Amino acid sequence: MSGTDAARVEILGAGVIGLAVADELRRRGHEVRVVDPAPARGASWAAAGMLSPAAEVWHDEPALLDLGRRSQASWPSWGDRLGVPLTRGGTLLVGLDADDLRDVKRQATLVRSLGGRVEDLDGARVRALEPTLAGRVLGGVLLPDDHSVDPRRVLAALLDRVPVQRDPGPAGWAEVTVLATGASLPSAYAARLGPGLVRGVRGEVLRARSDDPPTRPVRGWVRGRPVYVVPRADGEVVIGATSEEHDQPPVVTLGGVHRLLDAARELVPGLDRAELLEALARDRPGTANGLPLVGPTHDPRVVLATGHFRHGVLLAPLTAELVADHLESGRVDPATDPRRLLEDR
């Protein structure tokens, strides 16, 4: 539906995407019901919260970079409205050996070609900027425009603003249903939309507490293995993340934990003394072309807000605007239009 009158909207899913959409719709005067049996405990609960469109972009993803930059521009005001501060200071991309450093340079070249700011750093400069790094780190780059946020604080702030019910209410109340259920669409809708629209990509993440954490997010390659270490203000660090295509429930594996710890400790040796707090596994919602699905389906009563893969926290404010704008005016962003993947279904 579209129009300026208030709508009754049911949102299935209370992760950062569903809650952000609900908050925006309520702010614009719509009636909203959010349903989730386990609110705020999905992929966004495990997320590191890097607002890093440049660090995440690959050669075939300029549209995703554009979405990320647009949403990142909304984050300062959105975070202020939620009362959640951003951590500024940029992201370091570093390489442990010569092959790893080539990966860093390739990423830096791509970011520059797409108009992003990059500061080159040799080994001495990168260690001066981040003294917790290992002496064997050969070099890296700083992406000064990247930031981070604590997703759990974001979720808590949104839950304070948006009531969530664990069980569905009476049928027939909603004029529109927004599916924000991440990697698994509800079976009734999956049958109508077709299989494989979104798929689960398992990610394993660790949390630890350190008395000497990095001062800013560090993303690196360690003998070809990607890893990130994201500090929080209270000494907690988030270490991640594995990425594995699978068709089983997401579980923490010994191999995944070993790979993360091994790579993180090589980059930041002081993590040897850190207290391990938590190990989590969650499914990220992937799509066939790597872009999120935000907008209408062939059923005018069903709108999608899913498929954000690794970018749910970053894209939350933009997704909320896109869904609300679509319901009010019919506008759809071509890059996220779900109908591009529904045409052959």
N, C-alpha and C positions, 0 to 999 in steps of 0.2 A: 504494500500500500504506500501511498504518498499523500502529502497534504500537510497543512499546518495545524490541524486539529490534534489534540492529544490522543495518543493511541494506547491501547492495552497491549503490553509486550511481555511475553514470557521468555526468559533467558535461561537456557539449560547450560550449566557450567559456571562455577564460581572460582575460576582461576583469575589471573590478573586481567585477561582479556574480557571474560564475562562480567567481572566486577567493574572494570573501566567503562564498558558499554552501558551497564546499568546506571552507574553514577552519572554519566553524561545524559542519558535519556531522562533520568529523574530531574537533573538540573534544568532540562528544557521543558519540564512540565508533563512528561508522559507518565502513565501508570506502569509500573514495572513489578514483575514477580521473578525472582531468581531462585532456581532449584538446583541443588547439588547435595548428594548424600555425604560428601566429604569436602566441605568448602575450604578452598585455599590450601589444599594438600596435594595438588598435582605437580606438573612440570615447573610452574612458577615458584612453588615452595622450595624446589631444589636449585633454582637458577642462581647464577653468580651476579646478575644485574649489571653487566657491562653495557653501557650505552655507546657502542663502538661500531657504527656502520662501516667505517673505513677498514677496521681490522678484520671484519667479517666478509667483506666483498670478495668475489672471485671473478675471473675474466668474463664469464658468461652471465653476470648478474648486475648489469647497470641499473635495471629497473628496481632491484632490491636495494641498491645503494641509495637511489632517489627516495624510496619510501623511508629508509632508515634516517636519512638526513632530515626529511620533512618532520618525522616524528621526534627526532632528537631536538629539533628547534622548539618543539612544544614542551619539552620536558622541564625546563626551568620554571615556567609558570605553572605547569601541572603539578610538579613536585611542591611548589609553594602552596598551592591550593590544598594539597593533601597534608601539608605539614611535614614532608619528608625531604631532607636535604640531599643534594647531590654531592658526590666526591669528585672534585676537579683536579686537574694536574696532568691529564693525558694518560695514554697507555704506552707502555714500552713493549716493542717487539724485539726479541733478542734471539741470537743463535749461539749455540754452544761450540760447534765446530764449523769448519769451512762449508760443508754441505748445508748445514742448518742456516748459516749466514746467507747463503745463496737464496734460500727460501724467503728469508727476511727481505732481501733486496728485491726479489721478484714482487713481493707484496707491496713494498714501498713504491716501486715503479708503477704498479697498477694504480695505487692510490693517487700518485701524482698525475697520472694520465687522466684521471677522472676529476681533477681539480682539488684534491685534498692536500692539506698541509702535512709535510713530513720533515723531520729534522734528523739528519744522519749523525750517528754517534759511533766512534771507534770504541775499542774495548775499555780504554781508560776513562773516556767520557761517560760511557754508559754505566760504569761502576761508580763513578763520582756522583752521578745522578741517582743511582740506586745502590748504596753500599752493601745491601744484603745479598747482592748477586755474587755468584761464584767467580773467583779470579780467572777461571778458564773460559768465561764467556768472551767470545771474540769481538762482538760488537752488536749493533742493533740500530733501531730508529725510534724516535718519539713521535707519536701521533697526538699533538697537543690539544686537538679539539674533541677527543674522546673523554667520556666521564663514566661514572658508575653510580649505582644506587643499591640500597639493600632491599631486595624484593620482599622480604618478610615484613619489613616496616611498611612498604607500599600496600601489601595485602591487608595488614592490620588496619591501616588507615581507611582503606576502601570498605572493609567489613564494618567499621564504625559508622560508615555513611550509608551502606546498602544492606538492608535486611535480607537474609538468605533462609529459605526453608529447605529442609532435607527431603521432604516428600512432596510429590506433585499435588497441586491443588485440584479443585474441580475442573473437569474437562470443559472446553468451550468458552473459558473466560477470555483467552488471549485472541487478539486479532492477528498478531504476528508472533512467530516463534523464532528466536535467534539461537542458533546452535553454536555454542562456544565450549564444546566438550573436548577440545584437544584432539588427541590421536585416535579416539574411538567415538564415532558417531553413534547415537542411540540406535538400537537395532531397527526400530520402526522407520526411522529416517534413512538409515543406510540402505534398507531394502528399496526405498523409493528413489534414492539418488544414485544407487549403484555402488558396487564394491570398489575398493581401492582408491576412493577419492582422497582420503588421508591415510597415512600409514605410520606405525610407531617406529621411531628410531631411538633405541635405548641409549641413554646417557648416564654414566656413573659419576658421582660428585662426592668429594670429601670435604668435611669441615674440621678445622683444627684451631687451637688457640696458641698463639706464639707471643713470647716476650720480645721478639725482634722481627716483626712482620715487615714486608715491603711497604714503601710509602705510597705506592700507586699500583694499579693493576699491571702485572707482568704476563705477557704472552710470549711463549718461546717454542722453539724446536730443539729437541734433545735427541741427536742421532736419528732425525727424521720423525720423531714422535711429537705431535703438538701437545702443549699443556698450558694451562693458565693458573696464576696465583693471584687472587683478588683479596686485598685486605679490607677489613671493616674497622671502624673507629675504636672498637673495644678490644682489639687484639685478635679477633677471630680472622681466619683466612679461609677462603673457599678455593679448593683445588679441583680442577676439572679439565676437560671432561672427555670421557670416552664417547665413541659414536659407533653404533652397531645396528645394522639392519637385522631384524629378527621377527618372528611371529609367535613368540612366547611372552608371558608376563615379564615385566622388567624386574630383574633381581640384581643385587650387588654380587659381583664375582671376585674371587681371589685374584684372578688374572688382571681384571680391571683395576682393582685397588693397588696391586703391585706396580702396574705400569704408571699409574698416576703418582704414587709415592716416589718411585724411582726417578722419574723425570723431574718432579717438583724439587726433590732434595738435591739433585744435581745442579739445578738453576739457583736455588736458594738454600744453601747448606744449613743455615740456622733452623730450618724446619725439622731437623733431626731432633731438636729438643721440644718441639711443639706437642701439645696434648691433642690426641685424636678425639674429636667430639662426636662425629657422625659420619656414616657412609650411606648414601642414598642412590637409588636408581629410579629413573622416571622415563617414560616415553615422550619424546618430542614429536609433534605432529608434522610429518613431512608431506610434501605434495609432488606431483610428477615433474613440475618445472621449477620447484624451489621457491615459488612465490605464494604468499598467503591467499586464502579464499575469503574475501570480505565483500559481501553483497548478496544480490538476489539469486535464487534458484529458479527453475521453471515453475515452481509453485509460489505465487505471490505472497503466500502466508508464511513462507520459510526463508529465512535469511541466514547466511553462513558468516561466522567470524572465527575461523580456524586456519590450520595449516601454517602457523608462524614458525615452525621448526625451532631454531636457536634464538629467535628474535622476538619472542612474545613480550618480554618486559620492555624492550626498546620500542616496539610498535604499538604498545597499548594505547597511548593517547591518540595517535592517528587513527587506529582502528575504531576507537569510540566515536571519533568525529565522522568517520566514513559511514558507520552504521546509522548514526543519528541523521546525518545529511540525507542518506538514501531513504530512510523512512519518511522524512519531511518533504523531500523534493524529488525523489526518484533518481538522484545523481549517483553514478557508479564510477569508481576509478577503473579505467581499462586494465591497469596492471593487476588488480586484485579481483576482477569480475569472475565469480565462480562459473559462470556460464561458458567460459572458454574451455573448461574441462568437462562440461556436461553435454556438449553438443552431440557427442557420439554415443551418449548413454540412452 
